[in-house]
Amino acid sequence: MKARSIIPLLSLGMLLNGCLMAGNYQSARTLEPRESSFGMTFSLNEISISGHRYTVPNVIPELAYHVGVAKNWEVGGRVALGSLGFEMDTKYRFLHQGGLHLAVAPAVAYQAFFDIRGVSVRLPVILSYDFNDIVGINAAVLGGFSGFDASDSNNDNDDDYIGYYDGPTIFYGASFGPELRGSVFFARPAIEFVRYQTNLGSDDNSGWRPFNSINFLVHFGWVFGREKQQLDRIENKLDKALEEK
């Protein structure tokens, strides 16, 4: 990609408050049935293209909502208002032993802005470890694929930055961060590295060159329904105690 094409491309990214949706913001823990959670994600992207670095903040938070539907299983999604993106996901925890949790969280997302539209899928494998009831860590590896359509643009024109969104993309990366949580509130700061490759196999090299993204994010969330379940457990214990008497 020529340098004069990179500048308008990144200007569009700033207009979209980051364009790319934040990466993995979840832990491997799952909500209990009838519990739900609401969260907000703020992020800052450091994008590196052809030796140039650009900082792209996402000042409009992404909003997420999830519901526990069965033991070790939850469903939900998020809305990225800044980049006009919507994502649906599900998470299944396949291992829980002591403070160790392992889960997969496949997701499908759709983004659209003027001439740009596209669908992406990703599959994070998440590890969480609880040091105690307050402090833990989250780590994940992820891979995915996206296809953006910019059919209204002229790909032969170097000044037409929209055309560089047109084509298949694969991406892969990893994230890591601590977690602080209470009974109903949690905070998850994290750093994530992602490698992108667009228009693989293009003979005329008209697509993007590979580029990297380092994403600094923090996710804040609240859990609902936990207090009622605690009251139900206390009530059941009292009922059993009265029956024994």
Protein Blocks (a to p, Z undefined) as FASTA:
>chain_A
ZZklmmmmmmmmmmnonopacddfbdfbdcdehiacdddddddddddeehiacddddfbc
cddddddfbghiacdddddfknopacddddddfbdehjbccddddddddddehjbccddd
dddddddddfblmbccddddddddddddffkbcfkbmklmmlmmgccddddddddddddd
dfkbccddddddddddehehianlpaccddddddddddddddehjlmmmmmmmmmmmmmm
mmmZZ
